[in-house]
Amino acid sequence: MSGAAVTATAAPAEAAALSCPYPYTCLYDTNKAMMHRYQVVTSTFQPVSDGVDVVYGVNSRNDDVVFIRYTTGLVRCMPAGTPNTIYDVGYYGITNGIRIDSSSSCGTTIKLPVA
């Protein structure tokens, strides 16, 4: 049997979700350059500097959700167990806080849209 192999050219989950290693949550600018990387589960929000430039987010954690807070007070969620998903963190406005929570579910918090 002869024939040529066909190779797919799709990027493997956008280079494994923009190279955000487990167990981090990473935030990126419009060019998908990493701006911030967080690892610690906290009970309060950690400040996000340069939030006006944050556009994308990746949650590489298997069992922990990530809450993103905006300057308007709005809070949205990046679900757990979705390490190859890039979220449109900038969709709702300017990011000013992030909290990694040990919950495996976003609960009633609205999930961020997929970029």
C-alpha positions in Angstrom: 0.0 0.0 0.0 1.4 3.3 -0.9 0.3 6.9 -0.3 1.2 10.0 1.5 0.3 10.8 5.0 -1.9 13.8 5.6 -0.8 16.1 8.4 -3.1 18.3 10.3 -1.9 21.9 10.8 -4.1 23.0 13.6 -2.2 24.3 16.6 -2.4 21.8 19.5 -4.8 23.6 21.8 -3.1 26.9 21.0 0.3 25.6 22.1 -1.1 23.8 25.1 -3.0 26.8 26.2 -0.3 29.4 25.7 2.2 27.4 27.8 0.5 27.9 31.2 2.0 25.1 33.3 0.1 23.2 35.9 -0.8 24.3 38.6 -0.9 27.9 37.5 -3.5 30.4 36.3 -2.0 32.7 33.7 -3.2 36.0 32.3 -2.2 37.3 28.9 -2.3 40.5 26.8 -3.8 41.0 23.4 -0.7 39.5 21.8 -1.1 36.4 24.0 2.1 37.3 25.9 2.0 36.1 29.5 1.6 39.0 31.9 0.8 37.3 35.2 1.0 33.8 36.7 -0.7 32.8 39.9 -0.6 29.6 41.9 -1.8 30.1 45.5 -5.4 29.4 46.7 -6.6 32.4 48.6 -9.7 33.4 50.4 -9.6 37.0 49.1 -8.8 38.5 45.7 -5.2 39.2 44.8 -4.7 42.5 42.9 -4.0 42.3 39.2 -1.7 45.1 38.1 -2.1 46.4 34.5 -5.6 44.8 34.3 -6.5 47.2 31.5 -4.1 45.1 29.3 -5.4 41.7 30.4 -7.3 40.0 27.6 -6.9 36.2 27.9 -6.7 33.7 30.7 -5.9 30.0 31.2 -6.6 27.9 34.3 -4.3 24.9 34.2 -5.6 23.6 37.6 -7.5 20.3 37.6 -9.6 20.8 40.7 -9.6 24.6 41.5 -11.8 27.3 39.9 -10.5 30.8 39.3 -12.6 33.9 39.9 -11.8 37.1 38.0 -13.0 40.4 39.4 -13.5 43.5 37.3 -13.3 47.2 38.1 -17.1 47.3 38.0 -17.3 44.7 40.8 -18.5 42.0 38.4 -17.0 38.5 39.1 -16.7 35.7 36.5 -15.2 32.2 36.6 -12.7 30.1 34.8 -13.7 26.4 35.5 -11.4 23.7 36.9 -10.2 20.9 34.7 -10.0 22.8 31.4 -6.2 23.3 31.0 -6.3 23.7 27.2 -9.0 26.3 27.1 -8.3 30.0 26.6 -10.8 32.3 28.1 -11.7 35.8 27.0 -11.0 37.5 30.3 -11.2 41.0 28.8 -14.7 40.4 27.5 -16.4 41.9 30.6 -14.0 44.8 31.1 -10.9 45.7 33.1 -9.5 43.0 35.4 -8.5 44.1 38.9 -8.5 40.9 40.9 -8.0 37.2 40.8 -8.8 34.4 43.3 -8.0 30.8 43.0 -10.6 28.8 45.0 -10.4 25.1 46.0 -13.9 24.5 44.8 -14.2 22.3 41.7 -17.3 24.2 40.5 -18.1 27.8 39.5 -21.4 27.4 41.4 -23.8 30.1 40.3 -21.0 32.4 39.0 -21.2 32.9 35.3 -18.3 31.3 33.4 -16.1 33.4 31.2 -16.5 33.0 27.4 -14.0 30.9 25.5 -11.7 33.0 23.3 
